[in-house]
Amino acid sequence: MTLIEYRPEPGEFCWTFGGAPPVRKVRPGDVISLWTEDCFAGKVRTERDLASQVCEFPFLNPQTGPFAVEGAKPGDTLALHFVSIEPARDTGAATTLPFFGALTSDAYTATLQDPLPELVWIYELDNAKRTVTYHAKSADLTIELPMDPMHGTVGVAPPSFEARSALVPDNHGGNLDSPEMRAGVTAYFGVNVEGALFSLGDGHARQGEGEACGTGVEVAMNTVVIVDLIPGVMTLWPRLESDTHLMSIGAARPLENAYRVAQVDMTGWLAELCGVDRMDAYQLVAQAALTPVAQVCNPVYTVTSKMDKSFLPSLSAYRDTHTKLRELGGNLSL
């Protein structure tokens, strides 16, 4: 096991999945300690810093990477186990943006209403107390919320020489914005190109399901991840595994199609794991799966199908990779 430390210089971020050369080569079993910038590239630090004025489109969601994984080839599955995800600053920013977010009109759902105002909220982060503090603008109201760090963007290069914006999710991963992408979870991605070329970024100190206003509590992150490879096993859509749940993430628009993609993938996964046909797996999904909405603000929406592993006590996914990587992560002294 090799520990690799990587902190990108300002000019070393990538803004797409695919289309960028690797910044490092790594091997299965390597541990990477890395730093990611927030979605605003660190430019929204006060309530006066409006993203429309300080940020330059499309340079949003800077990604740390890509990392080339030795031996990874199309048809394999990349496993990334998140040992820790910790805010690298003591404040985080959330914003509203005109014509962006779930509760306003946008280019896809056009109306004649005026845009919502552009506003910035600065949250105080307390790593010791594990809290994220909200301050209302219109009244004397302060609320401490539980800190729940996650990565909004994680993924690999898409196939066919494509380069996809880091603002968009799809079956390669990308801007999934699932609160389930937290420490202790193993993420699985199908490899589309030699080396897989995975990147990550868009750290949130916390985010409500749906990411209704278009942002979480955006903050730079210090993250430790273990890399592994599962040769000869295909994964069509991003999947997650925690100690308690198996999860499939679907991306599509409209929202019901994202729901369908996630549920169809979970149905196929359970059919394989349980040794049953698709209709039996469909029935199990219909009665037991949860479906939290990850986000409904990006150009493509994401939904998670979530199955409690206690219903499947004798089954192991991906050759028990999650258990192996969790044990490795628990033995690290960083």
C-alpha positions in Angstrom: 0.0 0.0 0.0 1.4 3.4 -1.1 0.3 6.7 0.3 0.2 9.5 -2.4 -0.3 13.1 -1.3 -1.6 15.5 -4.0 -2.7 19.1 -3.8 -3.3 20.7 -7.2 -1.9 24.1 -8.1 -4.5 26.6 -9.3 -3.7 25.8 -13.0 -3.9 22.0 -12.5 -7.6 21.6 -12.0 -9.7 20.0 -14.7 -13.2 21.1 -15.6 -14.4 18.1 -17.5 -14.6 14.3 -17.1 -12.6 13.1 -20.1 -10.4 15.2 -22.3 -7.7 15.9 -19.8 -4.3 14.1 -19.3 -3.7 12.4 -15.9 -2.0 14.3 -13.1 -0.8 11.2 -11.4 -0.6 7.4 -12.1 -1.8 5.2 -9.2 -2.1 1.5 -8.6 -4.9 -0.6 -7.1 -4.5 -0.5 -3.3 -2.9 3.0 -3.3 -4.2 5.5 -0.7 -4.5 9.1 -2.0 -4.7 12.0 0.4 -5.9 15.0 -1.7 -7.4 18.4 -1.6 -10.3 19.7 -3.6 -11.5 23.3 -4.2 -15.1 24.2 -3.8 -17.5 24.6 -6.8 -16.9 28.4 -7.0 -13.1 27.8 -7.4 -12.7 29.5 -4.0 -14.0 32.9 -5.2 -17.2 33.1 -3.1 -15.9 33.8 0.5 -18.3 36.6 1.7 -21.9 37.6 1.2 -20.7 40.3 -1.2 -19.1 37.8 -3.6 -21.9 37.1 -6.1 -21.0 34.1 -8.2 -22.2 35.9 -11.4 -19.6 38.6 -10.8 -16.6 36.7 -9.3 -16.9 33.4 -11.2 -16.4 32.8 -14.9 -18.6 30.3 -16.7 -17.9 27.5 -17.5 -15.1 27.4 -15.0 -17.2 26.0 -12.1 -16.8 22.7 -10.3 -13.0 22.4 -10.5 -11.9 18.7 -10.3 -8.9 17.3 -8.6 -7.4 14.8 -11.1 -7.8 12.9 -13.3 -5.8 10.0 -11.8 -4.9 7.1 -14.1 -5.2 3.6 -12.5 -2.7 1.1 -13.6 -4.3 -1.9 -15.3 -7.8 -0.4 -15.6 -9.4 -1.1 -18.9 -12.9 -0.9 -20.4 -15.1 -3.6 -18.9 -13.6 -3.3 -15.4 -15.0 -1.6 -12.4 -13.2 1.1 -10.4 -13.8 1.1 -6.6 -13.1 4.2 -4.6 -13.4 3.9 -0.8 -13.8 7.2 1.0 -11.8 6.9 4.3 -12.4 10.5 5.3 -13.9 13.7 3.8 -13.1 16.8 6.0 -13.8 20.5 5.3 -10.5 22.4 4.7 -11.9 25.8 5.7 -14.0 27.1 8.6 -16.7 28.6 6.4 -18.7 27.4 3.5 -20.9 29.2 1.0 -24.4 28.6 -0.4 -26.1 30.7 -3.0 -29.2 31.3 -5.0 -28.7 32.1 -8.7 -31.1 33.6 -11.2 -32.9 30.9 -13.2 -31.1 28.1 -11.4 -32.4 25.6 -8.8 -35.4 23.4 -8.3 -37.9 26.1 -7.3 -37.5 28.6 -10.1 -38.0 28.6 -13.9 -35.0 27.7 -16.0 -34.2 27.1 -19.7 -35.9 23.7 -19.6 -39.0 24.9 -17.7 -39.4 28.4 -19.0 -42.0 30.8 -17.5 -42.5 34.6 -17.6 -41.8 35.0 -13.9 -38.9 37.2 -12.8 -35.7 35.5 -11.6 -35.1 34.9 -8.0 -32.6 37.2 -6.4 -28.9 36.3 -6.3 -27.9 35.9 -2.6 -25.1 34.4 -0.7 -25.2 32.7 2.7 -22.0 32.1 4.6 -22.1 29.1 7.0 -19.7 28.7 9.9 -18.2 25.2 10.1 -17.0 23.7 13.4 -15.1 20.5 12.9 -14.9 19.8 16.6 -18.6 20.1 17.2 -19.4 18.7 13.8 -21.9 21.5 13.1 -22.7 23.8 10.2 -24.3 27.1 11.3 -27.1 28.8 9.3 -27.9 32.5 9.7 -31.1 33.9 8.3 -30.9 37.2 6.4 -34.4 38.5 7.2 -34.6 37.8 10.9 -32.5 37.1 14.0 -32.5 33.3 13.4 -29.5 31.0 13.8 -29.6 27.2 13.6 -26.8 24.7 14.1 -27.2 21.8 11.6 -25.2 18.5 11.7 -22.1 18.5 9.6 -22.3 15.7 6.9 -19.4 16.1 4.5 -19.8 14.7 1.0 -18.4 15.0 -2.6 -20.9 16.3 -5.2 -18.7 15.3 -8.1 -17.0 11.9 -8.5 -16.5 10.0 -11.7 -14.4 8.5 -14.5 -13.8 9.5 -18.1 -16.8 8.7 -20.4 -16.4 6.5 -23.5 -15.9 7.4 -27.1 -13.3 10.2 -26.6 -16.0 12.3 -24.9 -15.3 15.2 -22.6 -18.3 16.0 -20.3 -18.7 19.2 -18.3 -18.1 18.7 -14.5 -21.5 20.3 -14.1 -23.4 17.4 -15.6 -24.1 13.8 -14.3 -24.4 10.7 -16.4 -23.5 7.0 -16.3 -19.8 7.9 -15.9 -20.6 9.7 -12.7 -19.8 13.4 -12.6 -22.0 15.9 -10.8 -24.2 13.4 -9.0 -24.7 15.6 -5.9 -25.8 12.6 -3.8 -25.4 13.1 0.0 -24.7 9.4 0.1 -21.2 10.0 -1.3 -19.8 10.4 2.2 -16.9 8.9 4.3 -17.2 5.2 4.9 -18.8 4.6 1.5 -17.3 2.7 -1.5 -18.2 4.0 -4.9 -18.2 1.8 -8.0 -17.8 3.1 -11.6 -17.6 1.3 -14.8 -14.3 1.9 -16.6 -14.7 3.3 -20.1 -11.1 4.1 -21.1 -7.6 2.8 -20.3 -6.6 4.0 -16.8 -10.2 4.9 -15.9 -9.1 8.6 -15.4 -11.1 9.4 -12.2 -11.6 12.9 -10.7 -13.5 14.4 -7.8 -14.4 17.7 -6.3 -17.5 19.8 -5.3 -17.3 19.3 -1.6 -20.3 20.0 0.5 -20.2 20.3 4.3 -23.8 19.2 4.1 -26.6 19.2 1.5 -30.3 18.5 1.7 -31.7 15.8 -0.5 -32.6 17.4 -3.9 -30.1 20.3 -3.6 -33.1 22.5 -4.0 -31.4 25.9 -4.4 -28.7 24.5 -6.6 -25.9 24.5 -4.1 -25.0 22.7 -0.9 -22.8 24.3 1.8 -19.8 24.5 -0.6 -16.3 24.2 0.8 -12.9 22.9 -0.1 -12.1 19.4 1.2 -9.3 17.3 2.5 -10.1 13.8 1.4 -8.5 10.3 1.8 -9.5 7.7 -0.7 -8.4 4.1 -1.3 -8.3 3.0 -5.0 -9.1 -0.5 -6.1 -9.9 -2.3 -9.3 -12.3 -5.2 -10.0 -11.2 -6.7 -13.3 -13.7 -8.2 -15.7 -16.8 -6.9 -13.9 -18.9 -4.3 -15.7 -20.9 -1.5 -13.9 -23.3 0.4 -16.1 -24.3 3.1 -13.6 -22.6 4.5 -10.5 -23.2 2.4 -7.5 -22.4 2.9 -3.8 -22.0 0.6 -0.9 -22.0 1.5 2.8 -22.0 -0.8 5.8 -25.8 -0.7 5.8 -27.0 -0.2 2.1 -26.5 -1.0 -1.5 -27.2 2.0 -3.8 -27.6 2.7 -7.5 -27.6 6.2 -8.9 -29.6 7.1 -12.0 -29.3 10.3 -14.0 -31.8 11.5 -16.5 -34.5 14.2 -17.2 -37.4 14.4 -16.4 -37.1 13.3 -12.8 -39.2 10.1 -13.2 -36.7 8.8 -15.8 -33.9 9.3 -13.3 -36.0 7.3 -10.8 -36.5 4.6 -13.4 -32.8 4.4 -14.3 -31.8 3.9 -10.6 -34.6 1.4 -10.0 -33.8 -0.6 -13.1 -30.1 -0.8 -12.2 -31.0 -1.9 -8.7 -33.3 -4.5 -10.1 -30.6 -6.0 -12.3 -28.0 -5.8 -9.4 -30.4 -7.7 -7.0 -31.2 -10.3 -9.7 -27.5 -11.0 -10.0 -26.8 -11.1 -6.3 -29.8 -13.1 -5.3 -29.8 -15.5 -8.2 -33.4 -14.7 -9.2 -35.0 -13.5 -12.4 -35.7 -9.9 -13.2 -39.4 -10.0 -12.1 -38.6 -11.4 -8.7 -35.9 -8.7 -8.2 -38.4 -6.1 -9.4 -40.9 -7.2 -6.8 -38.2 -6.9 -4.1 -37.2 -3.4 -5.2 -40.9 -2.4 -5.3 -41.4 -3.4 -1.6 -38.1 -2.6 0.0 -36.1 0.1 -1.9 -35.9 3.7 -0.8 -35.4 6.3 -3.4 -33.9 9.6 -2.1 -33.6 12.3 -4.7 -30.0 13.5 -5.0 -30.5 16.7 -7.0 -33.1 18.3 -9.2 -31.2 21.5 -10.2 -28.6 20.4 -12.8 -29.3 20.0 -16.5 -29.7 16.2 -15.7 -31.4 15.1 -12.4 -30.1 12.3 -10.1 -32.0 9.8 -8.0 -30.7 7.0 -5.7 -32.2 3.6 -5.3 -31.2 2.4 -1.8 -31.5 -1.2 -0.5 -31.0 -2.1 3.2 -28.3 -4.9 3.4 -30.1 -6.4 6.4 -32.6 -7.8 4.0 -29.7 -9.6 2.2 -27.5 -10.8 5.0 -25.8 -13.7 3.2 -24.9 -11.8 0.0 -21.7 -9.8 -0.9 -21.3 -7.4 -3.7 -18.2 -6.9 -5.9 -16.3 -9.8 -4.3 -16.7 -8.2 -0.9 -14.6 -5.2 -1.9 -16.3 -2.7 0.4 -15.5 -4.8 3.5 -11.9 -5.2 2.5 -11.4 -1.5 1.8 -13.2 -0.5 4.9 -10.8 -2.6 7.0 -7.8 -1.2 5.2 -9.1 2.3 5.9 -9.7 1.6 9.5 -6.0 0.5 9.9 -4.6 3.7 8.3 -2.6 6.1 10.5 -2.4 9.3 8.6 
